[in-house]
Amino acid sequence: TLTSGAGTTGGLLKMEGAASANGGGVTLLGGEGTTTAGGALSFTAGLGATAAGHVAITSGENSGGTGGAVTLTSGVGSTVGGGIALTGADSAVGGGITLETGATGGSGTLAGDFTVTGGVGQTGGGDIGLTAGATTATNAGGAVTLTSGAGTTGGLLKMEGAASANGGGVTLLGGEGTTTAGGALSFTAGLGATVGGGITLTTGATGGSGTAAGDFSVVGGVGQTGGGDIGLTAGATTATNAGGAVTLTSGAGTSGGIVSLVGAA
């Protein structure tokens, strides 16, 4: 046991590698368990009467190049590798978790990127899930918000299926309503000072020796008392100008495509 001295301010307990051409390192290692579990390694800040102590892990600075990295790596297992968990503490207001890349300083230009990548697997790649917190009361569950960065031109928010022999799909699905209404799905372009943002939905084109481009289908839902409606409504204007038009145009080709309006059988 290494214990610093008591006082109005407790004494500092310091473990430091020696200064040298290559600075000396510090290694903290839990003991090997020769028959059962290995020894654990715990970092716990002190309890405080007014504020609890912090735990800080900071890599070394470099005045002439790249700063030191901080790496958290779980243990290898013969069947399942160890996990890494970042958990905010339970409380009247639960503790939060913030992951933030470095900003630029001085004459820097680009801020740090933030990348989350699932692991490579033989039978399937690792999944990535973002799930907001549930509530045990009658209030709304937590929201999941993806927001691109602000700038002279706002950053792009992109959701893209992976390139593969069969390209990966993208699915946007409103939540199931187990007792009342299902969740809605809304696409709204941004408000603009001069021109509002547009919405474009385009099917995939063929490349190489492909023949047919992708189809575009809008289908109302099946219901017990009535099928779901589909409405196309052009925008109104608050001035004396003409309202927006609704245009249905078939595709161009050696023979132009057909526009058909057919009532159901």
N, C-alpha and C positions, 0 to 999 in steps of 0.2 A: 504494500500500500504506500503510495506517495501522496502526502497531504500537505498543502501549503499552510502557512500559519494563519491563525485567526487574528482579526483586528477590526477597527471601524470599517476598513475596506480589506477584505480577505486578500491574502498574499497570492501572487501569480504562480501558477505551476507551468513551467515552460520546458519543452523538449525541442532542441534545435540542433540541426546538423551543422558541422563546422564550415566556416568560410574557407574556400579553397579555389583553385583554378576550375575545378568542377565541384560545386558545393556538395557537402555531405547530405545524404538523405536521412529520413526518419521513417522507420517501418514499425507499424503496430500489427501484431499477428496473433490471432487466437490460437490456442493450443490444439494440436492434433489429437483426435479421439481414436485411439488405436483399436477399440472394440465397438464403440457406439458413436455418439455425436461429437463433432469438433466443437471447440470453444467458440463462443459468440464474441462479437466485438460491438460494443455499444457506446454511442455518444449521447449524453443527456445533459442538457443545461440545467443550472441550479434553479430551485424553487425560490421565488421572491415574494416579499410581503406586498410590494406595489407592482412590480413587473418581473416576469420570469426572465431568466437569462437566455441569450440567443446562442445558436450554434451556427458558426460561419465556416465554410470551406472555400478557400480562395486560392487559385493557382498563382504562380509567380509572375511578376512583371518582367518585361524585356524592353529596355530603353531603345534598342536598335532594330528590333524585328518583331517576331511573333510571340505573343504572350503564352504562358503555359496553359495546357488543357486540364480540364477536370473530367475524369472518366469514372462512371459508375458501371461496374460489370458484375453480373450475378455469377454464381458458381456453375460449373459444368456438372451435369449429372449423367449417369449411365443410361437413364430412361427419360427423365424430364429435367431440363435445365432450371435453375433457380430463377424466380421472378424478381422484379424490382417494383416496389410500391411506394408512391408518394401520396400521403394521406394527410389532409388537414384534420386538426383535432376537433372532437365533438365538444360543443359548448352551447350556450343560449343562442349564439350566432356562430355557426360552424366556421372553423378556420378555412381560409382560402388557399389556393395554390396558384402561383404566378410563374410562368415560364416566359422569359423575355430575352430576346437576342440583344447584342451590344449595339449601342448607338455609335455614330461617328464622332470623333473629337478632333479638334485642331483643323488640319487641312484634309481630313478624311472625306470620302465621298459616299460609299455604300455602307448601309447598316448591315448587320449580320443576318443571314437567312435562318429560317426555322424549318426543319425537315423532320417529319415523322414517317418512318418506313417500316413496314411489316417484314418479318424475316422470310428468307427463301426456304422453301420446303420441297421434299421429294414428291409428296402427294398433293400438296396444296400450300400456297403462300399464306403467310400469317395475316390475319385480319386486323383492321384498325377500326375501333368503335368509339364514337363520341356519344355519350348518353347523359342527358341532363338529369338532375336529381328529381326523384318522386317526392310527393308530399303525402303525409298520412291523414291530413285534414281534407276539407272540401275545396281547398284553393287550387290554383293551377300549378302544374308541375313546372320545373325549371325550363328555361328556353335554351336552345343551341343557336348561337349567332356566329356566322362567318362574315367578316367585314374586311374588305381590301383596304389598303393604305390610302390616306389622303395625299394629294399633291396637286400641282398645276393641272395635271390630268390624273384623275383617280386611278388607283391600281385595278388591275383586272382580277375578277373572281372567276376561276375556271374549274369546272368539274369535268373530267375526261376519263373515259374508259381506256384501258390499256390496249396498245397495239399488239395483236397476236394473230394466229392463224384464223381464229374467229374473234373479231374485235370485242373488247369488253363493253358491256352496256352501262348505261346510267339510268337509275330508277329513282324517281321522286314520288313518294307515297304518303298521302295523308293518313293520320292515325285512325285505327278502328274505334268506333264508338260502341262500346259493349252494351250500353243501355239506351243511349239517345243517338245524336247525330255524329256521323264520321267527321274527321278533320278535313278542312278545306285545303285546296292547293291554289295559291294565287301567284301570278306573274305580273309584276308592276314595274314599268320602266321609270327611271328617275325623273324628277321634276327639273326643268331647265329654265334659266332666266330668259332665254330667247326661244329655244326649241326643246321640247321635251324629248326624252330618250325613246327610241323605238324598240320593238320586240320583233325578232326574226327567228322563225323556226324553219330549219332547212334539213331535208333528208340527205343521206349520204350519196355522193356521186360514185360512179364506178371508175376504177383505175386499171391500168394494164389491159388484160384481155376480158375484163368484165363486160356484162351486157346491160342488165337492168339496174337503174338507180333505185334507191329505197322509196317505199310508199309512205304516204302521209295520211294517217287516219285519225279522225275525231269521232269518238263513239260515246253516246250517252249511256249512263248506267242502267242496268236492269232493275226494275222495282215491282213490288207486289201490286200496288194500286195504279202505277203509271211509270213509264220509262222516263229517264232523265232527258231534259230538253237540251238542245244546242242552240245557242243564239249568237249571231254575228251582228254587232251594232257599231256603226261608225260614230266617231266623236262629234259631239255638239260644239257649237261656238257661242261664246257669250256676246260676240259683236254682231254686226249686220252681214257678215260674210257667210258663204255657204258652209254647211256642215260637211263632215268627212264622207267620202264615198265608200261603198262596198263593191269590190271588183273580184270576179271569179274568172280567171283566165287559164285556159288549157295550155299544155306545153307545146312548144314549137317542134317541128320535125319535118321529114319528107312528106308525111301526112300529119297535119295538126291534130293534137289530142282533142277528145270530146269533152264537153261540159254537159253532165246529165243531172237532172233533178227528177228523182224517181220516188214515188210513194211506196211504202212498204207493202209487201204481199200480205 
